[in-house]
Amino acid sequence: MVRNFAAEIAGREPRPHWVSQWLKTNQNDLKTGYLTPIDGARKKAESAFYYSLYFKLLERKINEYHILPENQYNIDEKGFLIGALIKARRIFSRKAFEAGRVDYIVQDGSREWITLIATIYANGSYLSLGLIYPAISSNL
């Protein structure tokens, strides 16, 4: 991909090992690595500030309504994307990497998923795991 970009900019095809030599020459400014895919909507919503607000509100409500541990539970899901790459190798600036600006590859969210659901209570008990598959039709 980098060779294609270079060819487009230079107007001619670079030598076969041009990319590795370019990376070596610019190793102080560039870094390569694998990024984890994440949907665009999830990336927008992810923020330590919002998490902090949520848990403060949750703590207030637990205290306000005297909710016991056996009545508190967490349900979490893990989606398995069918037919997509798990990670992709990318080249990015060392400055951006060290500033934490290159964590994910944003996906469009239009692929098929199988979802695993896990539920655990604050007292340590839990429910059996559940799997959710895509519906073949709208007749459930």
Beta strands, then each sheet from edge to edge (+ up, - down):
strand 1: 30-39
strand 2: 73-81
strand 3: 88-93
strand 4: 104-107
strand 5: 113-121
strand 6: 130-132
sheet 1: 3+ 1- 4-
sheet 2: 2+ 5- 6+
end
